[in-house]
Structures are given as C-alpha cells and as structure tokens.
Amino acid sequence: MLSEAQRKRGLAAGAASLLAVALFVLAPVTALLATAPASSSQAALFDGYTASLLRFTLLQAGLSTVLSILLAIPVTLALARRPSFPLRVWIIRLMAVPMGLPVLIGALGLIGIFGRQGLFNRLLAFGGVEQPVSIYGLSGILIAHVFFNLPLACRLMLAGLERLPAEYWRLSASLGMRPLSVFRFIEGPALARVAPGAAGLVFMLCATSFTLVLVLGGGPAATTLEVAIYQSLRFDFNPTRAVALSLLQIGLTAVVLILISRLPPAESAGVGEGRANRRFDGRSLPARLYDAGIIGVATLFLLLPLGSIVVAGLKADLLKLVTMPAFRQAGLTSLAIAFSAGLLSILVSLGIIAARAAIADLRHPPHPLKAFSAALSGMSSLVLLVPPVVLGTGWFLLIRPYADVSRVAPVLVATVNMLMALPFVMRVLAPAFETHAARTGRLAASLGLSGFSRMRLVDWPVLARPLMMALSFAMALSLGDLGAVALFGSQDLTTLPYLVYSRLGSYRTNDADGLALILGAICLALTALGTAGSRRQP
Amino acid sequence: MANDAPAAAVELLDVRLVLGSARFHFDCRLEEGVITAITGPSGSGKSTLLNLVAGFETPDSGRVRLSGRDMTGVHPGQRPLSLVFQDNNLFAHLDLLTNVGLGIHPALKLSPADRRAVSDALSRVGLAGYEKRMPGTLSGGERQRAAFARALVRKRPLLLLDEPFAALDPALRVSMAELLLNLHRESGNTVVIVTHDRDEVTRLADRVLGVENGTVRP
C-alpha cells in the first residue's frame, strides 16, 4: 500500500545503498586485480611460503571447527537434558559473552589462564607435568577458537534440540528408550540437521580470523593468509605480495561461502529462554553427575578467562588509566569511529529495507526489479566475501598514489567497520521493519498519514527500540575491532583496541590489562543492549 | 478381600500435587476393560490426571496403582500402558516401520516376526504398505492411525489418549472413533481418553469422569 512517490523514494534509497556498498567493496578489489602484475603475482601465489600459509589457514580452521563442534556436542546434550536447574539461564547467557567480547580482550584472558604463568600451566606443573601447554602457535589458536566458537556451536545446536516437540521426550520415555536409543533416534538426527550449518559458520569465522592469529600465532609456521597480508603490507612493505595473498584470500572465502550456502542454515533464536521441554530421561545419579561435570567444565572454560581479565584489569591503576591523555584520545577516536560506523550501517540498511519493501509491494515486479531485490539481499554476502584486511589493502593501493593514506584512515576504518556490522544490523532491523509495515501500513495509508507526522506518531515509537539496538550492536562491533585499524593505525590514529595491542607489545602489560577490562566492559554492555530485545520477539 | 466392584485398571488414591499455583487432588478409580472419557473445562486438570497415570508427573503424596500394582514413582517406560497425543506422535525423521517398530523394541532390535507384526498393525489401521513412508507425507488422520498401529503392537492393557482427534476435521473424527472402538473391542483393553468434544463422549465412552478445579467432580 505505498504511494507512487513512496515507492520511488524507496527504490532510490536502495539503489544508493547498493551503489555505496558496491563501490566501497568493488573499487578496492578492482584495484587489487589491476595492480597484480600477472607474472609476479603468479610467482607469489605458488611459492612454497604461500602454499604453507594456505595450508596452515585451512588446517587451523578445520581443526578449530572439528574441535568446537565435537566438544560442543556433549555440552549441548547435557544442557538439553537439564532444562531447568538454577543458574541454567546464566550459563546460557555466559555462552553469548564470547560473541560480544572483543577478540583481542578474549585473547588476553586466555593468555592469563593458559599462558606460561597462567593458572592452567601452574596446575599442570603442580601435578608434575613438565611440558606446559602453549597458548602460542597452533595449540593456542585452537584453544582460542574453541573458546569463541564452542559457545556459538552450542547455542545453535541447543536451539535445534529445543525446537523438538515436547511429545518426543514423553514418547521416548513411555517407549522405554535407553540413552543410546534416545541419541540414535532423537538427539542425533536433530543435531545432524543443525551441525553442518554451525560447522560452516565456525569454519568461515576461523578461516578469516585475524586478531587471534595476530596475537597468538606468529612465525612462518603459524600464520594465516589474513595475518600474512597485514605483515606484508605493514612490515615488509611488499604490496605485490599483499595483492597476491588478498586475491587468494578472496578466492578462499568465495569457495567457503559457496559451500556454506549449500548447507541448511542454523538459527539460534530464542535459545534457552525457558522454552525448553521437560525431559524424563537421565534421572539416575551417574547421569546427573556426568551432566553436572560436563556443564561445570564448559562453564569454567568460559568463565576463567573472563575472570582473569577482571582480576588482571583490577590490578592496574584504572583511575590513572582513564585520566591518561592517550586513553582519552583513543577513546574519543574509537567513539567517533564506532558512532559513524553504526549510523552509516543503519542508513545503508534503511535504504535496503525501503527498496525491498517497495519491490515487495508490487504485485508483479518486473524482472530488473527482481534482480535488484536479489542483489540487495546478496549484499551481506558480498561483505563477507572480502575480509576487512583485504578491503584495507585495496583501499591502501587506491589512495596511495593520490593522497596521504593516514589522512583518510579514520574514514576507511569507519567504513570497513560499517560493512562488518551491516549483516548484523540488517538482522535486527529487517524483521522489525517488516512486521511494523505489515501491522500499520494499510491503516496509516487509509488515514492518509504520511511524511513527518506518520514518522512521529506511528513509526518512531515502535522502531526507536530496534534502531537503538542495532546502533549499539554495531558500535560494540566497531569498538572492539582490531582488524581494520591494525592496517591504518598510527600515532595519529589510535583506537582503544589498537592502544591495548600496542601496550601489549611494550613492557606496560599492566596498562594493557586495565584497558582491556574497560574496553571489554563497554563492548559487553553495548552488546547486551543490542540483543536485549531480541528474545522477546516471537 | 471380598469386592464385588469390577477390577480397577487405574486407581488414584488421595493423590495430591502442586504445580506452580495450581493444586490438584485426585481420588478415583477407572474400571478395567471399558472406555472412560475424562472431560472438563481447559485448565481443570484433565491432562495432569493423565500425566499422573502415565508417570510424567509424580504425586507429592498419595499412590497411583495400575491393575492393582503400585506404580507411584515408577518411570513412564516401565508402566503397562501406551500413549497417543493430539500431535507429534511420530518422530518426523523416521519412517513408519521404525516409528511403529519402536513400540515393540525401544532400540529397534526387530525380529522378522516383529516386522510382520508391524506390517499387520499398519494394515489393521488402514495403512497397508506404508512401511517406508515418512510422517511428513501423511495426512493428520493417517498419522494418528500410525500412532494407533504402534499402540496395537505394544499390546499394553491400558491405552491413554490425550485429545487424539482434536486436530482432525469432524468427518474424520467419526471414522477415527470407529477405528478406536473396533480396536478396543478386539483387544478388550482399558481406554482412557481426554476430550473436549461432547459428541465424542457419547460416541465412545462407557464411563465419564468430570474434572473441575483440579479435582474429580462428584
């Protein structure tokens, strides 16, 4: 029920969004392709070093995925078997924390527990084990990836189990199924439906993980493509190699994305919010102890690094840190970048939503418009295809001949962050706007409400909340991001994660711990705001 | 113990249960070999009564006896009964042979004779040759028939039905009720059916048990 003018405005907004995103993503990719001199890039693509980079990227992503999923399965089964025990809802919420925690901060917490001086290795030494577990290199990357992705896999798979009808559990109990039969006939098939999607997502996240590998990896033996791109641009100043590696990375993500698109999607909506069904199995004492043990170990694994961040952070002189000019400067920069990134991603999303609504409103949209609508939907995949470091490399090459890259660096960082946030913002806003339009569209049209009065009376009161949620979620993402700023960061452009990272390298690790605590708290608070309303949505 | 009253298939002896803010108190006996309908407004406690019999709820106090044996606190799988719900009676990802076969052996260790028994039960409810069909390809009525087939192969003396026909259209309800009656007459089992439908009560029930405000209406 849109007027002709509304439809035209919507289409124009969508076209503008699509154009802006396409320009920002495709321009650097074109630059990369144009810069790559055919012969030398081929040489760089196929030398032994590149091959080992690719091998390590795939190896760590594959192992991380397998470990995350396999370890998540017993935790998921135990949590599903115990739908109501005290603290359950808090354990489920704890599992959402790694998603909102800046990766760098999580890495610090993991070093605090699994590092050479960490709790874990001291326990091992106490137990007489000589060889400590190393948080650096492949083992460290795997521990970190499991820390971030096991809870994600767990939530996705738990949602799959909680979606099963309540009758299934009554039926299995009434038929007298033993635990093995319950797994074979009910739990296993349910997990098998969700696990591939979850594994695809985890693999994608691990294959493009930058910060963890930067902090915990290192050396030619434990470097991924993304980190190698960063190193060749930042330290070796070898743009040719950066270009070749970037193209390889795009090829890799393209293949992974295509493979993932064939898997059934995994949704985690509404997990653990008291919808879980009653279970009648696992009532024996050994079963209870087993589940308590599994849930306890998983909880400790997530809780200890977080606790380590808090303990180490409180040791620092927080007051002094906060009043430090470097902190204020970095904080303001971070805030400005995060706010612009959040606002931009909302604007682009609004354009996409308006255009899609305008096209959906037509009963028989002509073919070009259908293609346009598909392009709008595919935009978030386009964003995933080109990881931030690759985008940065391309823009670096584009701008360098004409201007000082450090001048435009803040704009680039904000825009890269905007793109990273776009899929998440769309996931918050699109359903909210669609429901709102379906509820009020005809009524508002019949009352002749339009323009500013419609916005003030009808739209804003309902949509303010999702908009704020999207903004705070996008800001949390941008505030915690090290990937984009790592390429462009300098004396003139320092964000909070960049400040933490640079202090990490220096002798002032105490400062780094304090800053990490502050940044982690801010990001978690923003994420909590950004997701607070989602569980109340149907 | 001279007792002229017919044997009781189900006895709830001074059973008390508190669920949230709802209090239940049941003291009743259901006669063996007949169809008893449990009726009453929604929220009155019909399903709770059924859950107590099936073992999904354990009484705070009082005893639950089935065919004279004390079953209070016994796991649902060890009670001599079969269940049919309103919906989701079949595991959607398993074919009918498996779904019905699980009624014979919960780990699906089926002998050739067991498989024949499944096929016989399926044809008995009008689903001959449906062994390999998936529940998603069946109509709602056919799915309930398959659930009856599973109850048949289980050969338990007590059959509990929780609004089994509520999701079906009226014409189908009549034919499903006929099927239930035939099966009941053949096996002489005890049937307890929770229902909202007045016609269904008159069509099926030998006895009626009214439930209101968490207790049996006198």
Interface residues (C-beta under 8 A of the other chain):
Chain A: P165 A166 E167 Y168 R170 L171 S172 A173 S174 L175 G176 M177 R178 L180 S181 R184 F185 I186 P189 R278 F280 R283
Chain B: A54 G55 F56 H75 P76 G77 Q78 R79 L81 S82 L83 F85 D87 N88 N89 F91 H93 L94 T98 L102 G103 P106 A107 L108
